[in-house]
Amino acid sequence: MVKLAKGIRIALKIMAVIIAILVLTTLIVANSSSLQQKLVSMATDALSKELNTEVKIDRIKLNFLNMSANIEGIRLKDQQQRDMLKVKKIWGRIRVLALLKGKILLRRCQVDSIDALLVKPKDEPANYQFLLDATKKDKKSKQQKDSTKHSAFKLELKDAIVNGIHIKYNDDEYELAQALYNHWRGKHTITVHHLKTNWQKQTKKALVGWHLNSGTLTATISDKEKGKARVDIKGLELKSSCDLPRRNFGKPHHGAFDDRHFNLQADLGIDILHIGKDSIRLNLTNGCVKDTIAGIDLTELKSEIAISGKHMTLSNAVVQQVTTRLDIPKADFLLPDKEKGTSLSYHADTIKGHVMLKDISQPFAPALHKFSIPLNLSVNLSGTNDGMLFKDIHVNTADNKLTINAMGLLRNLRDAHKLALHFEVYEMVARPGIKDKIINQFTVKKYMMNQIYAMGVIRYAGSFDILWKKEQFRGLMKTEKGNVNFNFQLDGSTKYLTGKASTDSLKLGELFQVKNLGDIACTAGFKIDYSKSRTALMRREKGGKLPIGNVNADIKKVGYRKIFMKNILANIESDGAIANGDVTLKGSLTDLVLQFSFTNTDEMHKMKIKPKLSFGRNKDKKDKNKKDKDQKK
């Protein structure tokens, strides 16, 4: 964009020179075609000599009565004899009184249809470099400037309109519908309507097309405040698209965010405080960014920004999304440098905010669309273009019924299949009144809610990982009814929840309202089906309210009434409607087996139990006979 701006400035300088020559001659020439033709020749010769290239003008029309001039068909070639600049028409009007004072004051100037070809080879000068060199005049001494200051004409422009600009810079093309300039009471105002450009970027899976439309951009510069400006942008558009459908097409549980299908619209207000050779300071005073399809809705953006070389600093930044607000006191960025081979890196001081998770539901997590519990957040953030580190994470509700202290690490950002998010939870505390409130934020079937209530205060320490189509959870959960160690994972490919859990002492009877059942120490493995299609099929066939899956437990110790039993095996198989299980108490000669079944976890006291004896000797004999038969086969 900087190079594009240079090209525009060059074109404006050339137009100013042409207009200056023509306006000066209006004092001594009339409207005869011969004189105008001579004027064309004079103008083209002067410009060709000044710029050291071929300049052509088709026609010049002068009107001495209203002090205006029309210039048509301007063409300027580069050093390779290519048409570098073509202008269809320039019209200008001057003020007579200003001429008497030695000034050329253009009251209004209008330029129609500009075509520019700007070429910058990799290791060669740009095709417009000769213009930059030609316009760099040797500086006069201070005495020379003072001696000519009062006698030379000065060119001033009060009002200008440029319609229809097309610029080709190497392989990139830019279209500008209209540009307006106004100088009034010491303020220069430039308004640009709809600067457009398109480009393409090849990703691993598709060729993505991008489109930028500046909307209406207005810049105001004061004569008294040099180096400062105000820029307002209304209706900025950034779009991307490809032949592939959105990533969440046919997958309602996936977020709508997809960088191949952007449709961003933005309004921005910027105060430019300083512009140096390789530095800039500005203040983003207001901004909003929205993509209704993806669900991005940033209602407020603010920040003080300072850039020096490859270093950028954000200060007092605010990011507001509907009901979520983040305050960033300071963030430092080291921008990529191809010559030095360095990549992006950044660090932010403690970020604090008030978060409502439903605000990110549409782009990232549809399951959170009802999550309206306000959360307070603080975190230290750092990272590179490949990963992010979250340190000193603290989350809590206003009443502190939920508190979390953790750290996190995000790796392989540039490869979705290798993307890995790891969180280490140092401590999580969930007090009565918040556990069920959190679960009720999700539109899922609620199982074992009575057991969750009965656990009382829950304390957890552990970790979890979010991988490609897989989530893994592990840790120690401490409750008022006992402690549980667990390690399980959700496999997005198979749609099964599998894992293990163990406890040294858990009040199982109190949790499931089974009288006389005391503390239990056991290890259990489980496999639960969470496939919606398979579950729906089973529900249609059998109905039911239970999870579908199985549990195998090795009970080291359990109390029933005043009896303590050891070395018990328990198995449960559930088809969603009925859970059938058995408990085997091993003996030296005889095993006691209790077969049971139930249909509702909230009514375990109603389970049906059927005792059965299994004699160890007969069992051993049957096993031996089976083994002999297998060997003969």
C-alpha positions in Angstrom: 0.0 0.0 0.0 3.0 2.4 0.6 4.2 1.8 -2.9 0.7 2.4 -4.2 0.6 5.7 -2.4 3.9 6.7 -4.0 2.5 5.9 -7.4 -0.6 8.1 -6.7 1.6 11.0 -5.5 3.8 10.8 -8.6 0.6 11.0 -10.8 -0.6 14.0 -8.9 2.7 15.8 -9.2 2.7 15.3 -13.0 -0.9 16.7 -13.2 0.1 19.7 -11.1 3.0 20.5 -13.4 0.7 20.3 -16.5 -1.9 22.5 -14.9 0.7 25.0 -13.8 2.0 25.4 -17.3 -1.4 25.7 -18.8 -2.7 28.2 -16.3 0.3 30.5 -16.7 -0.3 30.6 -20.5 -3.9 31.5 -20.2 -2.9 35.1 -19.5 -1.4 35.5 -23.0 -3.3 33.2 -25.3 -6.8 33.0 -26.6 -9.0 30.1 -27.8 -7.6 29.8 -31.3 -6.9 26.2 -32.3 -3.5 27.1 -33.6 -2.4 28.6 -30.4 -3.8 25.8 -28.4 -1.9 23.3 -30.6 1.2 25.3 -30.0 0.5 25.1 -26.3 0.2 21.3 -26.5 3.6 21.2 -28.2 5.1 23.5 -25.5 3.7 21.5 -22.7 4.7 18.1 -24.0 8.2 19.3 -24.8 8.7 20.9 -21.4 7.4 17.8 -19.6 9.4 15.4 -21.7 12.6 17.4 -21.0 11.8 17.7 -17.3 10.9 14.1 -16.8 13.4 12.6 -19.4 10.7 10.5 -21.0 8.1 10.7 -23.8 4.9 12.7 -22.9 1.9 13.1 -25.2 -1.2 15.3 -24.9 -4.0 15.0 -27.4 -5.9 18.2 -26.9 -6.0 21.4 -24.8 -8.9 23.7 -24.5 -8.6 27.0 -22.7 -11.4 29.4 -21.6 -10.0 32.8 -20.7 -13.4 34.2 -19.7 -13.9 31.7 -16.8 -10.2 31.0 -16.3 -10.5 27.2 -16.9 -8.6 24.6 -18.9 -9.4 21.2 -20.3 -6.5 18.7 -21.0 -7.4 15.5 -22.8 -5.5 12.3 -23.7 -2.4 12.5 -21.5 0.1 9.7 -21.9 3.5 9.2 -20.2 5.9 6.4 -21.1 8.5 4.8 -18.8 12.1 4.1 -19.8 11.1 0.9 -21.5 8.6 2.8 -23.7 5.5 1.3 -22.0 2.5 3.5 -21.3 3.1 4.1 -17.6 0.4 6.7 -17.0 -2.7 7.5 -19.0 -5.2 10.2 -18.1 -8.4 10.7 -20.1 -9.2 14.3 -19.0 -8.1 17.0 -16.6 -10.2 20.1 -16.0 -9.2 23.0 -13.7 -10.4 26.5 -12.8 -8.2 29.2 -11.3 -8.9 32.5 -9.4 -7.9 35.7 -11.1 -7.3 37.7 -7.9 -4.8 35.1 -6.7 -2.9 35.4 -10.0 -2.4 39.2 -9.4 -0.7 38.3 -6.1 1.6 35.8 -7.7 -0.3 32.6 -6.8 -1.8 30.0 -9.0 -4.9 29.1 -6.9 -6.9 26.2 -8.4 -10.4 26.7 -7.1 -11.3 23.3 -8.4 -9.7 20.5 -10.4 -11.3 17.4 -11.8 -9.5 14.4 -13.2 -11.3 11.6 -15.1 -10.0 8.0 -15.7 -6.4 7.4 -14.7 -4.5 4.2 -15.7 -1.1 3.6 -14.2 1.4 0.7 -14.7 3.9 0.4 -11.9 6.5 -2.3 -12.2 9.1 -3.2 -9.5 11.3 -6.2 -10.5 12.9 -8.1 -7.6 16.5 -6.9 -8.0 16.0 -3.9 -10.3 14.8 -0.3 -10.0 11.1 0.4 -10.3 9.8 1.7 -13.7 8.7 4.9 -11.9 12.1 5.5 -10.2 13.2 8.0 -12.9 10.2 10.2 -12.0 11.2 10.2 -8.3 14.7 11.2 -9.4 13.5 13.9 -11.8 11.3 15.5 -9.1 14.2 15.6 -6.6 15.6 19.0 -7.4 18.8 20.3 -6.0 18.0 22.3 -2.9 18.7 26.0 -3.2 20.7 27.8 -0.7 18.8 29.8 1.9 19.8 33.1 0.3 18.4 31.9 -3.1 15.2 30.8 -1.5 14.8 34.2 0.1 15.5 36.1 -3.1 13.0 34.2 -5.1 10.3 33.7 -2.5 8.3 36.8 -3.3 8.7 36.7 -7.1 7.9 33.1 -8.0 4.4 31.8 -8.5 3.0 29.5 -5.9 0.6 26.6 -6.8 -2.2 26.0 -4.4 -5.2 23.6 -4.8 -8.4 24.2 -3.0 -10.7 21.5 -4.3 -10.1 18.4 -6.4 -12.0 15.3 -7.6 -10.5 12.3 -9.2 -12.8 9.7 -10.8 -11.9 6.2 -11.9 -8.4 5.2 -11.0 -6.9 1.9 -12.2 -3.4 1.0 -11.0 -1.5 -2.2 -11.8 1.5 -2.8 -9.6 3.4 -5.9 -10.8 0.7 -8.6 -10.7 -1.6 -6.8 -8.3 -4.4 -4.5 -9.5 -6.2 -1.7 -7.7 -9.4 0.1 -8.5 -10.5 3.4 -7.0 -14.0 4.7 -7.7 -13.4 8.3 -6.5 -11.0 10.4 -4.5 -11.8 13.9 -3.2 -9.5 16.6 -1.9 -10.4 19.9 -0.1 -8.3 22.6 1.6 -10.3 24.8 3.8 -9.3 27.0 6.8 -5.9 25.3 7.3 -7.2 21.7 7.0 -6.5 19.3 4.2 -9.2 16.6 3.8 -8.8 13.6 1.5 -11.7 11.2 1.0 -11.3 7.9 -0.9 -14.4 6.0 -2.0 -14.1 2.2 -2.6 -10.4 1.4 -3.2 -10.7 -2.3 -4.3 -8.2 -5.0 -4.9 -8.3 -8.8 -5.3 -5.6 -11.5 -4.8 -5.3 -15.2 -4.4 -3.5 -17.5 -1.9 -2.9 -21.2 -2.3 -3.6 -23.3 0.9 -3.1 -27.0 1.3 -6.7 -27.8 0.3 -7.8 -24.9 -1.9 -7.1 -21.8 -3.8 -8.6 -19.0 -1.7 -9.6 -15.7 -3.3 -9.5 -12.5 -1.3 -11.3 -9.2 -1.9 -10.7 -5.9 -0.2 -12.9 -2.8 -0.4 -11.8 0.2 1.6 -15.4 1.6 1.8 -15.2 5.4 2.5 -11.8 6.5 3.9 -11.4 10.1 5.1 -8.1 11.6 6.2 -7.9 15.1 7.7 -4.5 16.9 8.1 -4.0 20.3 9.7 -1.4 22.8 8.5 -0.7 23.7 12.2 -0.1 20.1 13.3 2.4 18.6 11.0 2.9 14.9 11.2 -0.6 14.4 12.7 -3.8 13.3 11.0 -7.2 11.8 11.6 -8.4 8.8 9.6 -11.9 7.5 9.6 -13.0 4.4 7.7 -16.6 3.4 7.1 -17.8 0.2 5.5 -14.4 -1.5 5.1 -14.9 -5.0 3.6 -12.6 -8.0 3.6 -13.9 -11.2 2.0 -12.5 -14.6 1.2 -14.0 -17.5 -0.7 -13.1 -20.8 -2.4 -14.8 -23.6 -4.2 -15.0 -25.8 -1.0 -18.0 -25.5 1.4 -17.6 -24.0 4.8 -15.9 -26.3 7.4 -19.1 -26.6 9.4 -21.3 -27.5 6.4 -23.5 -30.4 7.6 -21.8 -30.3 11.0 -23.9 -28.2 13.3 -21.7 -28.9 16.3 -18.7 -27.3 14.6 -18.0 -23.6 14.8 -18.7 -21.4 11.7 -15.2 -19.8 11.8 -13.4 -20.5 8.5 -10.7 -18.3 7.1 -11.5 -19.5 3.6 -15.0 -17.9 3.9 -14.5 -14.5 5.5 -17.1 -11.7 5.1 -15.8 -9.0 7.5 -17.1 -5.5 7.7 -15.5 -2.8 9.8 -15.6 0.8 10.9 -12.4 2.3 12.3 -11.3 5.7 13.7 -7.6 6.4 13.9 -5.5 9.4 15.2 -2.1 9.4 13.6 0.2 11.2 16.1 3.6 10.8 14.5 5.1 9.5 11.2 8.9 9.1 11.0 11.2 7.3 8.6 10.7 3.9 10.1 8.3 4.7 13.0 4.7 5.6 13.5 2.5 6.3 16.5 -1.2 6.2 16.3 -4.3 5.8 18.4 -7.2 3.5 17.4 -9.9 5.5 19.1 -12.9 3.4 18.0 -13.5 0.4 15.9 -16.0 -2.4 15.3 -15.6 -5.6 13.2 -18.5 -7.9 12.2 -18.9 -11.1 10.2 -22.6 -12.2 10.6 -22.0 -15.6 9.0 -19.0 -16.6 11.1 -20.5 -15.0 14.2 -17.6 -12.5 14.8 -19.0 -9.4 16.5 -16.4 -7.0 17.9 -18.4 -4.0 19.0 -15.5 -2.0 20.3 -11.7 -1.9 19.6 -9.3 0.6 21.1 -5.6 0.8 21.4 -2.5 3.1 21.4 -0.1 1.7 18.8 3.6 2.4 18.4 5.7 0.9 15.6 9.5 1.3 15.3 11.2 -0.9 12.7 10.0 -4.4 13.4 8.9 -3.7 16.9 5.2 -2.9 17.7 3.7 -2.0 21.0 0.0 -1.9 21.9 -1.0 0.0 25.1 -4.4 0.4 26.9 -6.1 -1.9 24.4 -9.8 -2.8 24.7 -11.5 -5.6 22.9 -15.3 -5.8 23.4 -17.5 -8.5 22.0 -21.2 -8.1 22.9 -21.0 -8.9 26.6 -17.3 -9.9 26.7 -14.6 -7.3 27.4 -10.8 -7.8 27.6 -8.4 -5.1 28.8 -4.8 -5.4 27.6 -2.5 -2.9 29.4 0.5 -3.6 27.2 1.5 -6.0 24.5 4.8 -6.2 22.6 5.2 -7.7 19.1 8.3 -8.5 17.1 7.2 -8.6 13.5 8.5 -11.1 11.0 11.7 -10.2 9.1 12.5 -12.2 6.0 16.0 -10.8 5.7 17.0 -11.9 9.2 14.9 -15.0 9.1 12.9 -14.1 12.2 9.2 -15.0 12.7 6.4 -13.3 14.7 6.7 -13.3 18.5 4.7 -11.4 21.1 4.1 -11.0 24.8 1.2 -9.4 26.7 1.1 -8.2 30.3 -1.7 -9.5 32.5 -4.9 -9.4 30.4 -8.1 -8.9 32.5 -11.6 -9.3 31.4 -15.3 -10.1 31.9 -16.2 -13.1 29.7 -19.5 -14.6 28.5 -18.7 -17.8 26.7 -21.9 -17.6 24.5 -20.2 -14.7 22.7 -17.8 -17.1 21.0 -20.3 -19.9 20.4 -21.2 -19.3 16.7 -17.6 -19.0 15.4 -15.9 -21.6 17.7 -18.2 -23.7 19.9 -22.0 -24.0 19.2 -22.4 -26.0 22.4 -21.8 -22.8 24.3 -24.7 -20.8 22.8 -26.6 -20.8 26.1 -23.6 -20.3 28.4 -24.5 -17.0 30.0 -22.7 -17.3 33.3 -20.4 -14.2 33.6 -16.8 -15.1 34.3 -13.9 -13.0 35.4 -10.6 -13.8 33.7 -6.9 -12.8 34.1 -4.1 -14.4 32.0 -0.5 -13.7 30.8 -0.1 -14.4 27.1 2.9 -14.9 24.9 3.6 -16.8 21.7 4.8 -17.1 18.1 3.2 -17.8 14.8 3.3 -21.5 15.7 2.0 -21.5 19.2 0.7 -19.7 22.3 1.5 -19.9 26.0 -1.1 -19.0 28.7 0.4 -18.4 32.1 -1.2 -17.5 35.5 -4.8 -18.2 34.3 -7.4 -17.3 36.9 -11.1 -17.7 36.3 -13.9 -17.1 38.8 -17.5 -16.2 39.1 -18.6 -13.1 40.9 -19.7 -15.1 44.0 -16.5 -17.3 43.8 -18.6 -20.5 43.7 -16.3 -21.4 40.8 -12.6 -20.7 40.8 -9.9 -22.0 38.5 -6.1 -21.6 38.5 -4.3 -23.0 35.5 -1.8 -22.7 32.6 -2.1 -23.6 29.0 -0.1 -24.3 25.9 -1.3 -24.2 22.2 1.0 -25.8 19.6 1.2 -26.4 15.8 -1.1 -23.5 14.9 -0.3 -23.8 11.2 -1.4 -27.5 11.0 -4.9 -28.4 12.0 -4.2 -32.1 12.1 -1.3 -31.5 14.6 -3.0 -28.7 16.5 -2.7 -29.5 20.2 -4.1 -27.5 23.2 -2.9 -28.5 26.7 -4.1 -27.2 30.0 -2.7 -27.9 33.4 -5.3 -27.2 36.1 -3.6 -26.5 39.4 -6.8 -26.1 41.3 -10.5 -26.0 40.4 -13.2 -25.5 43.1 -16.9 -25.9 42.3 -19.2 -25.2 45.2 -22.9 -26.1 45.6 -25.2 -24.0 43.4 -22.7 -23.7 40.5 -22.2 -27.3 39.3 -25.8 -27.9 38.1 -25.9 -24.3 36.8 -22.9 -25.0 34.6 -24.4 -28.3 33.3 -27.7 -26.6 32.6 -25.9 -24.2 30.2 -25.6 -27.1 27.7 -28.5 -28.6 25.7 -27.6 -32.2 26.5 -29.3 -35.0 28.4 -28.6 -34.7 32.1 -27.5 -37.9 33.8 -26.7 -38.5 37.4 -27.6 -35.0 38.5 -28.6 -36.2 42.0 -25.1 -37.7 42.4 -23.6 -34.4 41.4 -25.7 -32.6 44.0 -24.7 -35.1 46.7 -20.9 -34.7 46.1 -21.0 -31.2 47.7 -17.9 -29.1 47.1 -15.8 -30.5 44.2 -12.0 -29.8 44.1 -10.1 -30.9 41.0 -6.4 -30.9 40.0 -5.2 -32.4 36.7 -4.8 -31.7 33.0 -6.6 -32.1 29.7 -5.6 -32.1 26.0 -7.6 -31.1 23.0 -6.2 -32.9 19.9 -7.4 -33.6 16.4 -10.8 -35.2 16.9 -9.8 -36.3 20.4 -10.0 -34.9 23.9 -8.2 -36.4 26.9 -8.9 -35.7 30.6 -7.0 -36.8 33.7 -6.6 -35.8 37.3 -7.8 -36.2 40.9 -11.3 -35.1 42.0 -11.9 -34.5 45.7 -15.5 -34.4 46.9 -17.3 -34.5 50.3 -18.2 -38.2 49.5 -14.7 -39.3 48.6 -11.9 -38.9 46.1 -11.7 -40.2 42.5 -8.7 -40.5 40.2 -9.7 -40.6 36.5 -8.2 -40.8 33.0 -10.5 -40.8 30.1 -10.8 -39.7 26.5 -13.4 -38.8 23.9 -12.6 -40.1 20.5 -14.2 -38.0 17.8 -13.5 -40.7 15.1 -15.2 -43.6 16.9 -17.6 -41.6 19.1 -16.7 -43.5 22.2 -15.9 -42.3 25.7 -13.3 -44.6 27.2 -11.2 -44.5 30.3 -10.5 -45.6 33.9 -11.3 -44.4 37.3 -10.2 -45.4 40.8 -10.9 -44.5 44.4 -9.5 -45.5 47.8 -12.7 -44.5 49.6 -16.0 -43.4 48.0 -19.4 -43.3 49.8 -21.2 -45.0 46.9 -24.4 -45.8 48.9 -25.0 -42.1 49.8 -24.4 -41.1 46.2 -26.8 -43.6 44.7 -29.2 -43.6 47.7 -28.6 -47.4 48.4 -29.1 -48.1 52.1 -26.6 -50.1 54.0 -24.0 -49.8 51.2 -20.9 -48.3 52.7 -17.5 -47.0 51.5 -16.0 -48.6 48.4 -12.4 -48.8 47.2 -12.2 -49.9 43.5 -10.7 -49.5 40.1 -13.1 -49.4 37.1 -12.8 -49.2 33.3 -15.6 -47.9 31.1 -16.7 -47.5 27.5 -19.7 -45.2 26.7 -21.2 -44.7 23.3 -21.9 -41.0 22.5 -22.6 -41.3 18.8 -25.9 -39.5 18.1 -26.8 -41.7 15.2 -26.2 -45.0 17.1 -27.9 -43.7 20.2 -30.9 -42.4 18.2 -31.2 -45.9 16.6 -31.2 -47.6 19.9 -33.6 -45.1 21.4 -36.1 -45.8 18.6 -35.8 -49.5 19.2 -35.9 -49.7 23.0 -36.4 -46.2 24.4 -34.7 -45.7 27.8 -32.9 -43.0 29.7 -29.6 -44.6 30.4 -26.2 -44.2 28.8 -25.2 -46.9 26.3 -22.0 -48.8 27.2 -20.3 -51.0 29.8 -18.4 -50.7 33.1 -16.0 -53.3 34.5 -14.9 -52.8 38.1 -12.4 -54.5 40.4 -13.7 -53.8 43.9 -10.9 -54.0 46.5 -13.2 -53.4 49.5 -16.8 -52.5 50.1 -19.0 -52.3 53.2 -22.6 -53.6 53.2 -24.4 -53.3 56.5 -21.7 -54.1 59.0 -19.9 -56.6 56.7 -16.8 -55.7 54.7 -16.1 -57.6 51.5 -13.0 -57.8 49.4 -11.9 -58.9 45.9 -15.2 -58.4 44.2 -15.7 -58.2 40.4 -18.5 -56.1 39.0 -19.7 -55.8 35.4 -22.5 -53.6 34.0 -23.8 -53.6 30.4 -26.4 -51.0 29.3 -28.3 -50.8 26.1 -29.8 -47.4 27.0 -33.1 -48.9 28.3 -31.9 -51.5 30.8 -28.6 -51.9 32.6 -27.8 -55.5 33.5 -24.9 -56.4 35.8 -23.4 -58.8 38.2 -21.3 -58.7 41.3 -19.0 -61.6 42.0 -17.7 -62.2 45.5 -14.8 -64.7 45.1 -14.5 -67.6 47.5 -12.0 -70.5 47.8 -14.6 -73.0 46.8 -17.7 -71.0 46.0 -18.3 -67.6 44.4 -21.3 -65.6 45.4 -22.8 -63.8 42.4 -25.5 -61.1 42.6 -27.2 -60.3 39.4 -29.0 -57.0 39.1 -30.7 -54.6 36.7 -32.0 -51.1 36.8 -33.6 -48.6 34.4 -32.8 -45.2 36.1 -29.7 -44.0 37.9 -31.9 -41.8 40.1 -33.8 -44.9 41.3 -31.0 -47.3 42.1 -32.8 -48.3 45.3 -35.4 -50.0 43.1 -33.0 -52.2 41.3 -33.8 -55.9 41.1 -31.2 -58.2 42.6 -31.0 -62.0 42.1 -28.4 -64.0 44.1 -26.6 -67.0 42.6 -23.9 -69.4 43.8 -21.0 -70.5 41.6 -19.0 -73.4 42.9 -15.3 -73.1 42.4 -14.6 -76.9 42.0 -17.2 -77.4 39.3 -16.0 -74.2 37.7 -12.4 -75.4 37.6 -13.5 -78.7 36.2 -15.5 -77.1 33.4 -12.6 -74.8 32.6 -10.2 -77.9 32.4 -12.6 -79.8 30.1 -12.9 -76.8 27.8 -9.2 -76.4 27.7 -8.7 -80.1 26.8 -11.3 -79.9 24.0 -9.6 -76.8 22.6 -6.2 -78.6 22.6 -7.7 -81.6 20.7 -9.2 -79.3 18.1 
